[in-house]
Every structure is written in structure tokens, then in C-alpha cells.
């Protein structure tokens, strides 16, 4: 059974046009309608959105291999871009669709498959932590008990 996906104004991502700039009439927020109505301020606004989205995406990509919400940060950066760029809207919809597909696939499997995925994720996170601590050493701001335990790990101490 294929799930019907909803897109803005009844459009699918492939229906969006890269060459059309969202204009003042398309926006539901007054402050953005004012910005978009002036070509100079609209250009400056798009530049700010592009740079801010890029910074957030880069931070997210740096955080992906580290434990934490790396991919969530990447999605937030793409969402920032999607507020102003059609190509980013398509990328965001594509990413959401892949995440939804992964969730449906995982939910259709027995519980032990989910447990193995969780265990594998935990193992990857543990390896990333170990590699980081082996590279820079254990942080001194950790409690002495934790720091002593980390220093006993092979390659860290």
C-alpha cells in the first residue's frame, strides 16, 4: 500500500520550478511579504538565508559522525533553505520521504531487528566516542571517576 504524500498547494516536488522565485503574493507572513516586495531587500534576504542555511548544514554534517542530533541539524539547515529556495524544498521532501520509508520498513520488521539496529547504532556511537578520546584524550571537565575509567580504555590513556 503506497502512502499518499502531501506537498504544499497540492504540488509534488517535481512540480516545483527552480527558475521561479517565490514572490510576495506567495507568502503568508507580512514581514516576508514586505521584504520580497523590494528587489534589493529580497536579494539581501535570500543571501542571508543561503548563508545561514549553509552554516547550519555544515555544523550538522560535522556533527553527523559524532553522537548527537547531526542529521536533525542538517534537516533544520535544509528547512532554512527551503523557506526561500525551490530546490531545497524538493531536497527536504526527498529527505522526509526517505525517513518515512525507513520508519515504515523498520516497523514492519520483528522487534529483534529494531533491537539489532539500536545495538548497532549504540556500537557506532561508542566507537566514535572511543576514537575521539583516543585522539584528544579524556576531557578534564569530566568527573574524576569517569576520567579514570576512560583513561583505562585501550588507546585512550
Protein Blocks (a to p, Z undefined) as FASTA:
>chain_A
ZZddddehhiafklpcfklccdfklpcbfklmmmmmpmklmmmmmmmmmmmmmmmmmmmm
mmmmpgcjflmmmmmmmmmmmmmpmklmmmmmmmmmmmmmmmmmmmmpcfklmmmmmmmm
mmmmmmmmmmmmmmnopafkbcfklmmmmmmpghkZZ
